Amino acid sequence: MIRVCADSFDPGAELSAFEKNASGAGAVVSFTGKVRDAAGSDGVKALCLEHYPGVTERSIQEIENKARERWKIDETLIIHRVGELAPGDPIVMVCVASAHRREAFEAADFLMDYLKTEAMFWKKEIRDSGEVWIEPRNADYKDAARWKDSGRHDEEE
């Protein structure tokens, strides 16, 4: 399931519902990303995310499809916020259910790496000193690139 929304979400409630839906899985991995406050005196007051409805969801669906091609995934949940968010607000949640832990961990990691670099979002930080558009960092692209050379893991646990 993919959900792009302006409303806040409760990660605990989302994980609980996901686990009930994926009750046959041997492993469930979840990640929740939050809006962080920039260090120093130029603190982040808010993060604004813009998207094109339909286009953004399709880009996320393509990322999820790539994960399903690489790993045996039972269920996924990808929630991504848009609009204006305050420091501490949950911005993204990825849950993966699979028969085995390795596939669940790797698929969740892959999904986050590609959400950071390939999903169609535009991010702007509102700081004490003004507004700054945020691009993926070189480290984000490096994280995503490591998946291009690695193969699927089919080993039993």
Stockholm file with secondary structure:
# STOCKHOLM 1.0

chainA/1-157         MIRVCADSFDPGAELSAFEKNASGAGAVVSFTGKVRDAAGSDGVKALCLEHYPGVTERSIQEIENKARERWKIDETLIIHRVGELAPGDPIVMVCVASAHRREAFEAADFLMDYLKTEAMFWKKEIRDSGEVWIEPRNADYKDAARWKDSGRHDEEE
#=GR chainA/1-157 SS CEEEESSCCCHHHHHHHHHHHTTTCSEEEEEEEECCCCSSSSCEEEEEEECCTTHHHHHHHHHHHHHHHHSCEEEEEEEEECEEECTTCEEEEEEEEESSHHHHHHHHHHHHHHHHHHSCCEEEEEETTEEEEECCCHHHHHHHHHHHHCCCCCCCC
#=GC SS_cons         CEEEESSCCCHHHHHHHHHHHTTTCSEEEEEEEECCCCSSSSCEEEEEEECCTTHHHHHHHHHHHHHHHHSCEEEEEEEEECEEECTTCEEEEEEEEESSHHHHHHHHHHHHHHHHHHSCCEEEEEETTEEEEECCCHHHHHHHHHHHHCCCCCCCC
//
